[in-house]
Amino acid sequence: MTTAVLSIRVIPRSPRTRVDGRRGDAILVRLAAPPVDGAANDALVAFLSETLKLPRRAISIVAGDKSRDKKVAIAGLTTQAALTLLNLKP
């Protein structure tokens, strides 16, 4: 099975949840959720699940659980496909 691993930089407590381009090598995702009790991580997984049209179980945070800089594994998609669905150029 194909698994994409994306570098994501999150900015919690934003007015709305959205992809906001790139910052360096990372995809910048603004999250409406606060970084309290894992709420931002849950919001990130839910947002990616909905945007990429995959079940939540296909998305996991593999590094940076308590950091703004995260590595996210996405089962069932290539990196290029994931970036295309996020409206980013590969």
FIKEBA-484289 format. One line per field, with one value per residue: residue number from 1; z, x, y of N, C-alpha, C in turn. Coordinates in steps of 0.1 Angstrom, whole numbers, plus 5000, padded with zeros to 4 digits. Each point is the difference from the previous one (the first is absolute). Layout:
lumvex <- [NUM  ...]
nup <- [Z  ...]
neast <- [X  ...]
nnorth <- [Y  ...]
caup <- [Z  ...]
caeast <- [X  ...]
canorth <- [Y  ...]
cup <- [Z  ...]
ceast <- [X  ...]
cnorth <- [Y  ...]
END
This chain:
lumvex <- [1  2  3  4  5  6  7  8  9  10  11  12  13  14  15  16  17  18  19  20  21  22  23  24  25  26  27  28  29  30  31  32  33  34  35  36  37  38  39  40  41  42  43  44  45  46  47  48  49  50  51  52  53  54  55  56  57  58  59  60  61  62  63  64  65  66  67  68  69  70  71  72  73  74  75  76  77  78  79  80  81  82  83  84  85  86  87  88  89  90]
nup <- [5000  4993  5005  5001  5002  5007  4997  5011  4998  5013  4998  5013  5004  4988  4992  4991  4998  4996  4987  5004  4991  4998  5010  4992  5005  5010  5001  4997  5011  4998  5014  4999  5002  5013  5003  5004  5008  4991  5003  5000  5007  5008  5001  5001  5008  5007  5000  5003  5009  5003  5000  5006  5006  5011  5005  5011  4999  4988  5010  5001  5011  4992  5000  5011  5007  5007  4987  4996  5000  4991  5001  4989  5003  4987  5005  4989  5003  4988  5002  4987  5002  5012  4995  4990  5009  5005  4987  5001  4995  4994]
neast <- [5008  4996  5010  4993  5012  4992  5008  4994  4999  4996  4990  5000  4988  4999  4996  5006  4996  5013  5003  5011  5002  5012  5007  5010  5004  4994  4989  4996  4996  4990  5000  4987  5003  4999  5013  4988  5006  5009  4993  5012  5006  4989  5001  5013  4999  4990  5007  5011  4993  4994  5011  5006  4988  5006  4999  4996  4997  4998  4998  5013  5001  5011  5000  5004  4996  5011  5003  5004  5013  4992  5001  4992  4997  4999  4993  5004  5009  5003  5012  5002  4993  5007  5012  4996  4996  5012  4999  5010  5010  5001]
nnorth <- [4988  5010  5006  5011  5006  5009  5011  5002  5013  4998  5008  4997  4999  4995  5010  4993  4988  5001  4996  5005  4990  5005  4994  5004  4989  5007  4992  5012  4995  5009  4999  4999  4987  5001  5002  4996  4991  5003  5011  5006  4990  4999  5013  4998  4990  5006  5011  4993  4994  5011  5007  4990  5001  4999  4988  5004  4987  5006  5008  5001  5006  5000  5013  5006  4990  5005  5000  5012  4995  4994  4987  5000  4988  4999  4990  4994  5010  5004  5004  4997  4989  4999  5004  4992  4990  5003  4999  4991  5007  4988]
caup <- [5000  4999  5012  4999  5013  4997  5011  5002  5010  5004  5008  5007  5003  4988  4998  4994  4996  4985  4996  4997  4992  5005  5007  4998  4995  5006  4996  5011  5003  5011  5006  5009  5013  5009  5003  5014  5002  4987  4991  4987  4992  4996  4989  4988  4994  4995  4988  4989  4996  4992  4988  4991  4998  5006  5014  5010  5004  4990  5002  5014  5003  5004  5007  5003  5007  5009  4993  4988  4989  5001  4989  5000  4991  4993  4993  4989  4990  4998  5004  4989  5000  5012  4997  4990  5007  5009  4991  5000  4990  5005]
caeast <- [4992  5007  4999  5007  5003  5001  5004  4990  5001  4987  4998  4987  4992  4998  4986  4994  5009  5002  5014  5004  5012  5012  5010  5012  4997  4988  4987  4994  4986  4995  4989  4991  5001  5011  5009  4997  4995  5000  4989  5005  5003  4988  4994  5009  4997  4987  5001  5007  4991  4989  5006  5006  4989  5005  4996  5009  5010  5011  5008  5005  5012  5011  5011  4996  4987  4998  5007  4993  5005  4996  5001  4987  4999  4987  4999  4991  5003  5014  5002  4995  4985  4996  5002  4990  4987  5001  5001  5014  5008  5010]
canorth <- [5012  5013  5009  5013  5007  5014  5009  5010  5010  5005  5012  4998  5012  5009  5003  4988  4989  5000  4999  5014  5000  4993  5008  4991  4987  4995  5005  5008  4998  5008  4992  5008  4994  5004  4989  4995  4986  4993  5005  5004  4987  4994  5009  4998  4987  5002  5009  4993  4989  5006  5006  4990  4990  4988  4998  5005  4990  5000  5012  4999  5009  4990  5007  5014  4999  5012  5011  5006  4993  4987  4991  4993  4989  4998  4987  4999  5010  5004  5014  5008  5000  5007  5014  5005  5002  5012  5012  5005  4993  4990]
cup <- [5000  5012  4997  5013  4996  5013  5001  5012  5003  5007  5006  5003  4989  4999  4994  4996  4985  4998  4995  4993  5007  5008  5000  4993  5005  4994  5013  5002  5012  5005  5010  5015  5008  5002  5014  4999  4986  4991  4986  4991  4995  4988  4988  4993  4993  4987  4988  4995  4991  4987  4990  4997  5004  5014  5010  5004  4990  5002  5015  5001  5005  5007  5003  5007  5008  4994  4989  4987  5001  4987  5000  4989  4995  4992  4988  4989  4998  5004  4990  5001  5012  4997  4990  5007  5009  4992  5001  4988  5006  4999]
ceast <- [5009  4997  5008  5003  5002  5005  4990  5003  4986  5000  4986  4993  4998  4985  4993  5011  5002  5015  5004  5014  5011  5009  5012  4995  4986  4988  4994  4985  4996  4988  4992  5002  5012  5009  4999  4995  4999  4989  5005  5004  4988  4994  5008  4996  4986  5000  5006  4991  4989  5006  5005  4990  5005  4994  5011  5011  5011  5010  5006  5012  5011  5011  4994  4987  4997  5007  4991  5004  4998  5003  4988  5001  4986  5000  4991  5002  5015  5002  4995  4985  4995  5001  4990  4987  5000  5002  5014  5008  5010  5014]
cnorth <- [5012  5009  5013  5005  5014  5007  5011  5009  5005  5013  4999  5014  5010  5002  4988  4990  5000  4997  5014  5000  4992  5010  4991  4987  4995  5007  5008  4998  5008  4992  5009  4995  5005  4988  4995  4986  4993  5005  5004  4988  4994  5008  4998  4987  5000  5008  4992  4988  5005  5005  4989  4988  4986  4998  5005  4990  4999  5012  4999  5010  4991  5008  5014  5001  5013  5012  5006  4993  4985  4992  4992  4989  4998  4988  5000  5011  5002  5015  5010  5001  5008  5015  5006  5002  5012  5013  5006  4993  4991  5005]
END
